[in-house]
Amino acid sequence: MGHTQMKLLTAALLLSGCSGGTEPGADDHRSALVVQAYLSPGTAVDTIRVSAVQSVTVPYDAARAAIADAEVTLTLRGGLTGAGADSVVQARPMAGRPGYYAAPGHLAVAGGRYRLDVRSGSLAVNAETVVPGLFSLTKAEPETLVYQSDRPLKLSWTASSDVSSYALNLR
């Protein structure tokens, strides 16, 4: 193969690989729900957030992504005792917080098995989880830690039943 033919073949391959373009378009994402929820034992269920996937081609806008008309259902499997009938709670939109939902009068049950179902139009998503049991922090060394300190923080706590790992969130 001659030098000229090799240049033409290389140019043809490069040009054919770029025919579709590489920039994402405004509609290159699929419609989907994004659900974020936290269930902490003994606390109100008021942190369910429902939003829609947004295009990567525009800056994220939480207000635009929020879904205020979703149907949000929280089911406590086995009721309060774990052996009874399921307890179903319909979460309601929170006033002044677009996309946020709360289950009025419901406190998350330690050790409770929950199912969360969210539907908006033709989109739906669900998840199941177990709320960890209660535990107590028994020791923190040191009690105060300066931000970006070189000293390690050591924590001890009582074990919680049905929990295999912990996620630590320091504020």
Stockholm file with secondary structure:
# STOCKHOLM 1.0

chainA/1-171         MGHTQMKLLTAALLLSGCSGGTEPGADDHRSALVVQAYLSPGTAVDTIRVSAVQSVTVPYDAARAAIADAEVTLTLRGGLTGAGADSVVQARPMAGRPGYYAAPGHLAVAGGRYRLDVRSGSLAVNAETVVPGLFSLTKAEPETLVYQSDRPLKLSWTASSDVSSYALNLR
#=GR chainA/1-171 SS CCHHHHHHHHHHHHHHHTTTCSSCCTTCSCCCEEEECCCCTTSEEEEEEEEECCCTTSCCCHHHHBCSSCEEEEEEETTTTSSSCCEEEEEEECTTSTTEEEEEEEECCTTCEEEEEEEETTEEEEEEEECCCCCCEEEEESSSCCTTCSSCCEEEECCCTTCSCCCCCCC
#=GC SS_cons         CCHHHHHHHHHHHHHHHTTTCSSCCTTCSCCCEEEECCCCTTSEEEEEEEEECCCTTSCCCHHHHBCSSCEEEEEEETTTTSSSCCEEEEEEECTTSTTEEEEEEEECCTTCEEEEEEEETTEEEEEEEECCCCCCEEEEESSSCCTTCSSCCEEEECCCTTCSCCCCCCC
//
